[in-house]
Structures are given as C-alpha cells and as structure tokens.
Amino acid sequence: MKHFIVEEKGNVVHLKIARGEKYNALNAELLAEFAEAAREARRSEAQVVLLYGEGDGFCAGGDLSMMKEVSDRDTYDEVMNNIETIVTTFYSMQKIVISALHGPVVGLGLSIALSADYVIAEPDASLSMNFIGIGLAPDGGGHFWLQERLGTHQAKHFAWEGQQMRAKEAYDHKLVDIVVNGPVQEKAARLAEEWSGRPLKSMIATKEIYHQHGMERLSHYLEKERETQWMLLQTDDHKEGVEAFLNKRNPEFHGK
C-alpha cells in the first residue's frame, strides 16, 4: 500500500495512515487502501485494532482534490462504498478498535475516528466536523457517531457551526474517551497491550450485543448521507465554499 501501513504485533493490529506530508488527507486512492486495510484487520486473529496517523495530525479530512474526482456518479459511488466499508467494518468487527488522535482531526477523519470503540487523544488534538465550511453535510456516518455521543440536539449544533474542540473540551462533551500527555500512539499501544491481558471475549461480546442492534440504524444514516452529499455537491454554496477555501478568503453563502 502506498499510503497505509498495516502491522500485526502480538494481539494488536496497528493501522497507520501514512500520508503525513498532507496531514493524512483522504483522497480516492487512500480511501481504497483504507478499506482494504480495515478488511485485513478484520481477518486477523488479533483482538485489538489501533488506528493512528503519521506526521503532525491524525487526519485533515477529505482532500479537496477529491471534489474533482467525485464529479461523476460512478466515481462518487465507488468512493462512498469505500468510506462505508471502513466505518461499518470498524463498527461491526469482532475486535476492540482504538483510535489515537493528535493534531487536526477534521470532517471525514473525525467520522472515521469516532467509528472506533475507544477514542484517545493528545491535548493538542483539534476535533471538527467542518463539512459546513464547504457547503456539505457530515458523511462517513458522521450523523450517527455525533448522535451516539452528543445526542441529536447538540449533534445538530456541532455540525452546523463547524465547531472546533480541543481535546479537553471534546472529552467534556464525550467525543473523546481519554486525554493523555505524551505521544498518543505510545499511550494507545500500551493501553492495547494492557487490554490484551483482560477477558477480551467478554468485551467483544458486549460490543456485539450493542452494535448488532445499531447496524440497521447506521446503514440508514449512511444511505441518507450518500444521497444528500451527492445533491449538496451540485449546489452553488458548495462551489463557493471550495473556491473560498482555495483562495483563502471567507465564503459568501446564499443558501443555494
């Protein structure tokens, strides 16, 4: 894989997004590799999966270059298939999934991070579901994860405002499960090793009981997000948001 590293160490599968020079921004090629990495982790005999990003941030979200890649419906559906494979695989796999966050965790990157069972973050981690900045709505199950952790009312406001939270504030709002000092990958790896000495079959059984019930609702959200995002990609506000971002100016939205 070009932008992904998969390593199995004892009872833990390490998944590293390896596009650090671009803050691990997600494009079509990387998402295809990501989906395969998730499937590979699911096939492993290991019982814990650790997800993290190289460089100065976990993931800056979707690469704006991908906006051109998904301009035709066939390519768009292929990209969305991969996104849905990633998050549903993490949500349903018979393993404990830990996401380790540092630096920017934005948009689709946040959706993927929240698909884990346990979210651990460095104090410098900055979380935002800022699809609104380019006239889009959360995808990757973003509506589902925010509703699970924040409740519907607060989830709406978090998405609408493109709100950015530092790790401590995110912890206070239950978007993050623990904030640690020091390199988050090391702390998360240590936690994964500790959990390997616990009755993981019992923990995984609890996950299955909850998540088997949740899969139908997650699938509903993913289907609605797919159709909604395609519609929003055609809007004037989205085009204005992208143009403003590329030109480093504030967008002028008109609700169209």
Backbone torsions as a table, in degrees:
resi	resn	phi	psi	omega
1	MET	NA	143.2	-176.3
2	LYS	-81.6	-38.1	-173.5
3	HIS	-122.4	21.1	-177.7
4	PHE	-146.5	140.5	178.1
5	ILE	-124.1	126.9	178.6
6	VAL	-119.6	122.2	179.0
7	GLU	-133.8	136.2	175.8
8	GLU	-105.1	122.1	-179.6
9	LYS	-125.6	103.2	-178.0
10	GLY	62.2	-121.9	-176.6
11	ASN	-96.2	16.3	-175.4
12	VAL	-127.8	131.0	171.1
13	VAL	-97.3	122.8	178.2
14	HIS	-97.3	122.6	176.6
15	LEU	-114.0	116.1	-179.2
16	LYS	-115.7	123.8	171.3
17	ILE	-76.1	119.7	-168.7
18	ALA	-116.0	57.3	173.1
19	ARG	-129.1	50.6	-172.0
20	GLY	-60.5	-29.4	-179.0
21	GLU	-67.6	-15.5	177.9
22	LYS	-118.1	25.8	-177.0
23	TYR	54.0	31.0	177.3
24	ASN	58.3	32.3	176.3
25	ALA	-60.5	142.8	-172.3
26	LEU	-95.1	123.0	170.9
27	ASN	-118.7	-179.8	-174.2
28	ALA	-60.1	-42.0	-179.4
29	GLU	-64.0	-45.8	-179.3
30	LEU	-65.0	-39.7	-179.7
31	LEU	-64.5	-36.0	175.5
32	ALA	-63.5	-42.6	176.8
33	GLU	-65.3	-39.9	-179.6
34	PHE	-60.0	-45.0	179.3
35	ALA	-61.1	-41.7	178.4
36	GLU	-66.9	-39.2	178.1
37	ALA	-62.2	-40.8	178.0
38	ALA	-63.7	-41.7	178.3
39	ARG	-65.5	-39.3	178.5
40	GLU	-62.9	-41.5	177.7
41	ALA	-62.7	-39.8	179.9
42	ARG	-63.8	-35.3	-179.6
43	ARG	-73.9	-19.1	-176.6
44	SER	-65.8	153.4	175.3
45	GLU	-78.7	-15.3	179.4
46	ALA	-61.9	153.7	-175.5
47	GLN	-107.0	-6.1	-180.0
48	VAL	-128.6	139.3	176.7
49	VAL	-120.3	132.2	179.2
50	LEU	-117.9	120.7	-177.0
51	LEU	-112.9	129.2	178.3
52	TYR	-155.8	170.5	-178.8
53	GLY	-119.1	150.4	178.1
54	GLU	-85.6	167.5	175.6
55	GLY	79.9	-145.9	-170.4
56	ASP	-95.1	8.2	178.6
57	GLY	-165.3	157.9	178.6
58	PHE	-67.9	-55.4	179.9
59	CYS	-170.8	125.6	-179.0
60	ALA	-84.9	11.2	178.5
61	GLY	89.6	-161.5	-178.9
62	GLY	-70.7	134.0	175.5
63	ASP	-67.2	129.2	-178.4
64	LEU	-59.6	-24.3	176.7
65	SER	-61.8	-23.3	-179.5
66	MET	-69.1	-20.0	178.7
67	MET	-59.4	-37.6	177.4
68	LYS	-73.7	-36.2	-179.0
69	GLU	-62.2	-31.3	-175.3
70	VAL	-101.1	22.6	-178.3
71	SER	-72.2	-20.0	173.5
72	ASP	-106.7	149.7	-169.6
73	ARG	-65.3	-36.1	-178.9
74	ASP	-63.4	-45.9	178.4
75	THR	-66.1	-40.6	177.7
76	TYR	-57.1	-47.8	-178.6
77	ASP	-65.1	-35.4	177.3
78	GLU	-64.2	-43.4	177.9
79	VAL	-63.2	-45.3	-179.6
80	MET	-65.8	-34.9	175.3
81	ASN	-58.8	-43.7	-179.6
82	ASN	-67.2	-41.8	177.8
83	ILE	-60.0	-46.1	-178.7
84	GLU	-66.4	-35.6	176.0
85	THR	-61.9	-43.8	-178.6
86	ILE	-58.7	-55.7	-171.6
87	VAL	-73.5	-36.1	178.9
88	THR	-71.9	-31.6	177.1
89	THR	-66.0	-46.5	177.6
90	PHE	-62.7	-41.2	-176.0
91	TYR	-68.4	-34.1	-172.6
92	SER	-103.4	-14.2	-174.4
93	MET	-65.0	147.4	-178.2
94	GLN	-82.8	59.2	179.7
95	LYS	-150.8	161.3	172.6
96	ILE	-91.2	124.7	-177.3
97	VAL	-107.6	127.8	178.5
98	ILE	-116.8	129.1	171.6
99	SER	-106.0	134.1	-177.2
100	ALA	-113.5	116.3	-168.2
101	LEU	-112.5	139.5	171.0
102	HIS	-149.9	156.1	179.0
103	GLY	59.6	-150.9	-178.1
104	PRO	-67.6	134.6	173.6
105	VAL	-134.7	97.2	-163.1
106	VAL	-127.5	143.4	169.2
107	GLY	53.9	-123.0	179.7
108	LEU	-60.5	-32.4	175.6
109	GLY	-59.3	-39.8	177.6
110	LEU	-70.0	-40.8	177.3
111	SER	-56.0	-46.3	-179.1
112	ILE	-65.8	-42.5	179.1
113	ALA	-59.3	-40.3	-176.8
114	LEU	-77.1	-9.4	175.5
115	SER	-75.2	-9.7	177.8
116	ALA	-75.2	163.7	178.3
117	ASP	-81.0	-22.9	-175.5
118	TYR	-146.2	128.9	-177.1
119	VAL	-116.5	120.9	-178.5
120	ILE	-119.9	139.8	-171.9
121	ALA	-141.6	148.7	168.4
122	GLU	-77.2	156.9	178.6
123	PRO	-57.3	-28.9	-177.0
124	ASP	-81.1	-4.6	-179.6
125	ALA	-62.3	137.9	-178.6
126	SER	-126.5	112.9	-172.7
127	LEU	-102.8	132.1	178.8
128	SER	-153.4	137.2	174.0
129	MET	-102.5	54.4	-166.9
130	ASN	-83.8	53.6	170.2
131	PHE	-70.0	-30.4	-175.6
132	ILE	-59.2	-27.2	-178.1
133	GLY	-64.6	-22.0	175.6
134	ILE	-119.7	26.4	172.5
135	GLY	70.8	26.4	179.1
136	LEU	-117.4	174.8	176.5
137	ALA	-114.0	158.4	178.7
138	PRO	-55.7	144.0	171.0
139	ASP	-133.3	-169.3	-174.8
140	GLY	67.1	24.3	-176.3
141	GLY	80.5	12.9	-176.5
142	GLY	-53.0	-40.7	178.6
143	HIS	-62.7	-40.1	-179.1
144	PHE	-66.3	-49.1	-176.4
145	TRP	-64.6	-41.2	-179.8
146	LEU	-66.8	-40.1	178.3
147	GLN	-64.5	-39.4	179.3
148	GLU	-61.4	-39.9	-172.2
149	ARG	-96.4	-31.1	-173.8
150	LEU	-108.5	-21.9	-168.1
151	GLY	87.9	156.2	-171.6
152	THR	-59.2	-47.6	-173.7
153	HIS	-63.3	-50.1	-179.9
154	GLN	-68.5	-32.1	177.6
155	ALA	-62.3	-42.5	177.7
156	LYS	-58.8	-47.7	-176.3
157	HIS	-66.3	-39.3	179.2
158	PHE	-62.2	-41.9	179.0
159	ALA	-70.9	-42.5	-176.4
160	TRP	-66.0	-38.5	-174.6
161	GLU	-85.2	-10.4	-173.8
162	GLY	57.6	33.1	-171.4
163	GLN	-61.2	138.2	177.0
164	GLN	-107.7	130.3	179.2
165	MET	-122.4	132.8	168.2
166	ARG	-72.8	164.7	-171.8
167	ALA	-55.2	-44.2	-177.2
168	LYS	-63.0	-45.1	178.3
169	GLU	-64.3	-40.7	177.5
170	ALA	-61.9	-36.8	176.2
171	TYR	-64.4	-43.8	179.9
172	ASP	-61.3	-30.0	179.5
173	HIS	-93.9	4.0	177.2
174	LYS	72.5	14.5	172.8
175	LEU	-75.7	-25.3	178.7
176	VAL	-121.1	141.4	-176.8
177	ASP	-90.0	-27.6	177.8
178	ILE	-157.8	143.1	174.6
179	VAL	-111.3	131.7	-176.1
180	VAL	-124.3	150.6	171.2
181	ASN	-91.5	145.5	-177.6
182	GLY	95.3	173.3	-177.6
183	PRO	-57.8	120.7	-172.8
184	VAL	-66.5	-31.6	179.7
185	GLN	-63.3	-40.8	179.3
186	GLU	-66.2	-44.5	179.7
187	LYS	-63.4	-41.2	-179.5
188	ALA	-68.9	-38.9	177.5
189	ALA	-63.0	-39.4	178.5
190	ARG	-65.2	-41.1	177.3
191	LEU	-62.3	-43.3	179.0
192	ALA	-60.8	-40.2	178.2
193	GLU	-66.0	-40.0	178.2
194	GLU	-62.6	-42.7	-179.7
195	TRP	-65.6	-24.6	178.2
196	SER	-65.4	-18.0	176.3
197	GLY	-94.6	7.6	178.4
198	ARG	-103.7	167.9	178.4
199	PRO	-74.7	79.2	-172.9
200	LEU	-63.5	-31.5	178.3
201	LYS	-60.1	-36.8	177.2
202	SER	-66.3	-44.1	179.5
203	MET	-62.6	-42.7	-178.7
204	ILE	-67.7	-34.5	177.2
205	ALA	-62.1	-41.2	177.4
206	THR	-63.5	-43.1	176.7
207	LYS	-56.6	-47.3	-177.3
208	GLU	-62.1	-40.8	-178.9
209	ILE	-60.7	-44.6	179.0
210	TYR	-72.4	-45.9	-168.7
211	HIS	-79.2	-26.4	174.8
212	GLN	-60.9	-37.9	178.2
213	HIS	-70.9	-34.7	-175.8
214	GLY	-78.9	-19.4	-174.5
215	MET	-60.2	-38.5	-179.3
216	GLU	-63.6	-42.3	179.8
217	ARG	-69.0	-41.5	177.2
218	LEU	-59.9	-44.3	-179.8
219	SER	-61.5	-37.9	177.5
220	HIS	-62.4	-46.5	179.4
221	TYR	-62.1	-43.3	-179.2
222	LEU	-62.2	-40.4	178.7
223	GLU	-64.3	-44.3	179.5
224	LYS	-66.4	-39.4	178.4
225	GLU	-62.8	-40.3	-179.6
226	ARG	-59.6	-48.4	-177.8
227	GLU	-71.2	-39.5	-179.9
228	THR	-65.3	-43.8	-177.7
229	GLN	-64.8	-38.3	178.2
230	TRP	-61.8	-42.3	178.0
231	MET	-64.0	-43.4	-177.5
232	LEU	-68.5	-28.7	177.9
233	LEU	-63.1	-20.4	-178.3
234	GLN	-92.5	-3.1	-172.2
235	THR	-82.6	157.8	175.8
236	ASP	-64.7	-36.9	-179.1
237	ASP	-63.6	-38.4	177.9
238	HIS	-65.2	-46.3	180.0
239	LYS	-60.5	-39.7	177.8
240	GLU	-66.2	-40.7	179.8
241	GLY	-62.2	-43.4	178.9
242	VAL	-66.0	-45.8	-178.8
243	GLU	-62.2	-40.9	179.8
244	ALA	-65.7	-40.6	178.9
245	PHE	-62.8	-45.8	-178.3
246	LEU	-65.8	-30.2	-179.1
247	ASN	-97.1	6.8	176.1
248	LYS	53.8	50.0	175.6
249	ARG	-134.1	167.0	176.9
250	ASN	-74.9	136.2	179.7
251	PRO	-73.3	155.1	174.4
252	GLU	-117.1	93.5	-177.0
253	PHE	-86.5	150.1	-179.4
254	HIS	-130.6	13.2	178.3
255	GLY	68.6	29.1	-177.8
256	LYS	-127.6	NA	NA
